[in-house]
Amino acid sequence: MGMWDENIGKTVGRRISAETSISEAAVLLETIASLMPSGVCPKGVWRFRTFEEADDWALTQAARNPASRS
């Protein structure tokens, strides 16, 4: 039995076909697109000094009423 003839006892993770990963990406993009017009995910790049400041901002955005943005 050579070095390359080993039996693999455990496989970690899995391989995904290109079609599967494309379809999963499409679902994610559809979800993001559906959330953006409602105001849940505001567009843009946001920078914060601390993680706490970013968390506070995210919580405020999630709690906002999307109707008030119109």
N, C-alpha and C positions, 0 to 999 in steps of 0.2 A: 504494500500500500504506500503510494507516494504522498508527497506533501499536498498535492492538489486533489487527492481523492478523499478528503475528509468528509464525514457526514456532518451537516450543520444541524445542531440541536435546537437552536432558537433563532427565529427571524424577528428583528425589531423593525417596526414600520411596515410599509407596503409600497409597492410601486403602483403608480396611477398612470393610466393611459392618457395620451394627449387629449383625447375626446372628453374624458371624464373631467380633467382639470379645466378645460375650456368651458364645459357646461357648468361646473361649479363656480367659475369666475363670472359667468353670465348671470347666474342667480344672485351672486353678491352685488354685481353692478345694478341689477334691476332693483334690489332692495335699497341700495343707496340712492338711486334715482327717485324711488318712491318717497323716501324720507326727506329729501332736500326741499321740494316745493312746500312741504308742510312746516318747514322751519325748524325741524328737529336737528338737522345737521347744517349749521350755517356755513356758507361758502367762505373761503379765505384761509389765510395762514395766520395763526395766532401764536404769539410768543409770550411766555410768562417767566417771571424771575424764579418761582419755586413751583414744586409739584402741588403744594397746597393751594396756591393761587390758581393753578390750572384746574384742580379738582373743584374749587369753589365756583369758577366760571362755568365748568361743564354742568354742575348741578343747577346753577341758575338758568342756563340755556335749556336744560331738560324740563325745568319747572315752568318755563314761560308758556304763556298761551299763544299758540301760533296765530290765532285770529287777531291779536293785538299788533302784529307786524304789518298787516295790510294797510 
